[in-house]
Amino acid sequence: MKITLKDGSSKEYANAMSIIDIATDISEGLARMACAGEVDGKVVDLRAVVEKDCALNILTANDAEGLRTMRHTASHVLAEAVKRLYPNAKLTIGPSIDTGFYYDFDAEPFSREDLDKIEAEMKKIIKEGAKLEKFTLPRAEAIRLMEEKGEPYKVELIQDLPEDAELSFYKQGDFVDLCAGPHLMSTKPIKAFKLTSSSGAYWRGDSSKAMLQRIYGTAFAKKEELNEYLTQLEEAKLRDHNKLGREMELFTTVDVIGQGLPLLMPKGAKMIQTMQRWIEDEEEKRGYVRTKTPLMAKSDLYKISGHWDHYKEGMFVLGDEEVDKEVFALRPMTCPFQYYVYKASQKSYRDLPLRYGETSTLFRNEDSGEMHGLTRVRQFTISEGHLIVRPDQMVEEFKGCLALAKYCLQTLGVEEDVTYCLAKWDPENKEKYIGEAEVWEQTQQHIRDILEELEIPFYEEVGGAAFYGPKVDIQAKNVYGKEDTMITVQWDALLAEQFDMYYVDQNGDKVRPYIIHRTSMGCYERTLAWLIEKYAGKFPTWLCPEQVRVLPISEKYMDYAQAVEAKLKENGILATVDNRSEKIGYKIRETRLAKVPYMLVVGEKEQADELVSVRSRFAGDEGQKTLDAFIDAISKEIRTKEIRREEVQEEAK
């Protein structure tokens, strides 16, 4: 057989060989560094046997999939360490993830001191250097093995696998775990690792099931890479919107109100108001008309749309169908409401496109284990819109929605931080969707063509579509690397039929329109969280809830400070006065800690000459200016939504 290697060279072998043996034949050094293999593009275990001609890439920890394999093995080392120290802990799952790995245990919560003990035990296991041995078992024997070891979650996993699934296990010393792999040949190559945190997590993400204890960790090929990552992690903690947003008094949560129901405090509410007014004005410029629709509806509406069958578990249902004459549900989306706005009068082909926009408060029954700060909540507000268009208008209107999304990203300064995903249907699970395969394939190709024409890099994801249409999801990662959808633009060629929507064409015939579901900026709460982390709380001036703070040097200049504040407010600038009896150095430090863009220091000279001494986050001491000159400059900065990026770190005098 002929093996073609990554560099284009080839090796020929008379007999089948394992990947690790091929790596050893190429180079002893390569074999020592090898983590996994890639055969014709598929990542496989080093123990896998190659029996025919193929393209082979030996993956090391310098390759993304090789590093994932090392981290996966580190998760098994973690599991073994926990079982040694806490024999009553029950094993569940332990995958590698983008930032490292985790393992979930049915056990008591782990403290930081516990993690340190587990880390020390992991180092012992790695030093022992046990080889990992893979073996398979028939279904009955696999279940019996896990029952004997007292691992009920592993038994459940086996029972849920298809009858013909291969049941593989990996053994390292006395520790055995059900796992599909791939894994390193031994524990010894794991040199640089760290357990970073622990938290609760429901078994299989289901709040009705057991609460487990999840331990997160990470591993790298080199100590330097680990240290760099840990430094980044500390920086991430400082930027974490859940921490920083509370410290800046942007939002809070209260147990008696409920999880996933954040309270926006005055500063946070002001920021969202600023964004909302901007978005609504921008949409109006682009031909949108506004609607305002109810927060709830009868179940009948959701049965027509298909949400009752496909999305009911994610909704807050008010009432019992078996008892109540009418059952209502809080709305998880606005689309079916806006369809009835459209249907309220007959439409001609000349009336289209119709672009409906609404600042929509929505409700989704998220699992408690999924909720986090402002990024995943049960009540949220969204810049929602639905475009009712003729089929011949669909492509250009879809492009217009993407252009609006890109404008929003550019204005917020986050365009470079996103990725684009074409979320497609899963033809292997057709029961999850409405419509025929031909329609799905056509609409997906239309979106693909649009993205390619606009030269927008994108990847494709099978199964990510809504039940009624494919979409473009614009994704961003939080400071910890978790990805969330920020903006969605969706192609819908199906729901007009469900709602009997039509327009009259030039021939007098009734024709079904197409629909675009889209957000211009997405969820306001999630966007606020994103901006907190992006800017570490140092927002562009136009977004800041406090844009200027006036600092009188002493009480003698309080009247002048208040006059300055009044004139700033007359010009639409968000200003306050620090009227405390504190030294000016202390006031300057406090203003900087509050991340206010500008501070105006006023004293005897400023009062006498009607000046202000300007200090900013961007250029430090900007010197004295007339108040009118300062107002002109900051008003232009706010009006143009300029993002001043240069920042001077100065010590308060």
Buried (B, 14 or more C-beta within 10 A) or exposed (E): BEBBBEEEEEBEEEEEBBBBBBBBBBEEEBBEBBBBBBBEEEBBBBBBEBEEEBBBBBBBBEBEBBBBBBBBBBBBBBBBBBBBEBEEBBBBBBEBBEBBBBBBBBBEEBEEEBBEBBBEBBBEBBEEEBEBBBEEBEBEEBBEBBEEBEBBBBBBBBEEBEEEEEBBBBBBBEBBBBBBBBBBBBBBBBBBBBBBBBEEBBBBEEEEEBEBBBBBBBBBBEEEBBEEBBEBBEEBBEBBBBEBBBEBEBBEBEEEEEBBBBEBBEBBBBBBEBBBEBBBEBBEEBEBEEBEBEBEBEBEBBEBBBBBEBBBEEBBBBBEEEEEEEBBBBBBBBBBBBBBBBBEEEBEBEBBBBBBBBBBBBBBBBBBBBBBBBBBBBBBBBBBBBBBBBEEBBBEBBBBBBEBBBBBBEBBBBBEBBBBBBBBBBEEEEEEBBBEEEBBBEBBEBBBEBBEEEEBEBEBBEEBBBBBBBBBBBBBBBBBEBBBBBBBBBBBBBBBEBBEBBBBEEEEEEBBBBBBBBBBBBBBBBBBBBBBBBBBBBBBBBBBBBBBBBBBBEEEBBEBBBBBBEBBEEBEBBBBBBBEEEEBEEBBBBBBEBBBBBBBBBBEEBBEEEBBBBBBBBBBEBEBBEBEEBBEBBBEBBEEBBBEEEEEEEEBE
